[in-house]
Amino acid sequence: QVQLVESGGGLVRPGGSLTLSCLASGDTFKNLWMYWLRQAPGKRLDWIAGINENGGDIYYHDAVKGRFTISRDNAKNTLYVQMSDLNPEDTALYYCAQDEDGWGRGPGTQVTVSS
């Protein structure tokens, strides 16, 4: 089983940008669809973006479309999400995972958007 570790979170002002990374262990990462999800305080875990094995098929939740960009580097076993024009509603614990429900997700990285 692939083990995932997210990083790159932090405190950012409204309108700011941040890039999160997700490092995967093992040699199966390149064969997997991968997803970013987030969970805001008191809310459910929601998927926000998905990418296929070679990065040629990508989709986004409407809440982040046009502001977030998912990508991957299979040579580095790493998944990314570039986030721009952040607002307080983007404050959440962000996870990478192997499916839209969050299966196999890592411990998460906290993103806080506040002035």
N, C-alpha and C positions, 0 to 999 in steps of 0.2 A: 504493500500500500504506500502511495505517495504521502510524504509528510510535508506540510506547508507551513511557512513562517512569513507573516506579513511584517512590513516595516515602512517607515516614512511618514507616519502620522505626526500630528502636532497641532499647535494653536496657530490659526491664521485669521487675518481680518476679513470681513466681508469684501467680496470682490477679488480676493486673492487666489493664489494657485498653489497646488501641492501635487506631488507625484508619489504614489504608493507603489511598493514593490512586493512581490510574493516569490520567495525562493522555494523551489520544490526539490525534494530529495529523490534519489533513484534515477532510473533511465527510462521511465515510462511517460514522463511529462509531455514529450513531443507527440504522444499518441492520444492525448486527452483534450476534449473540450474543457475549457476553464471558465470560471465565473468570478465576478466580484459581487459581493453582497454587503449589506450594511444593516445595523440595528440601532435605531435611535432609542434614547431612554424611554422606557415604558411602552415601546412599540415592538411589532413583530420583526423578524428577520426578513428582509426583502432583497431579491436579486436586483442588480442594477445594470450589469453588462455581462455579455458572454462572447467567447471567441472560439473558433474551431481550431483544429490541430495545427494548421499552417497559417492561420491569421487571415484567411481569405473570406471568412464568413463571420460577421460581427453584428451584434444587435444590442440595443440599449433600452432601458426603461425610459418612458417619456419624461420622468422627473429629472433625468440627467442628460438627455439627448441634446447634442449641440454644445455641451459644456464639458463632458467627460470623454476621454479617449482611451479605450482598452487596447493593449498590444502585448506582444510576447516575444521573447528571444529564446528559442529552443536550445540554442548552443549554450546559453547560460542558465537554462532551467528556470527562467524567471518570467513572471507575469507582471504587467504594469497597468496602472491606470493614472492617466494625467487628468487632473481636475482643475478646472478654471472657473472664474466667476462664482466662487463659492459664496453661499449664504448660510445664515444660521440654521436653516432647515436641513443642511447637509451634515450637521453635527451628528456623529454616530461612531459606533465601533465598526470598522471595516474589515471584512474577511475575504479571502480568496477560497474557492472551493471547487470540487469536481462536479457539482451539479447545481441546479437552480435552487434547490432546497438547503444548500449549505453542507452537503455531505462531505466529510473529510476535511472540513475547514480548519484553518490554523487558529492560534489564540487571538488573532485580530490586532489591529492597530487603531488607536483612538484619533479621530479628527474632530477638532473643536473649532467652530467658526464663530468668532466673537470679536467685538470691538473693545 
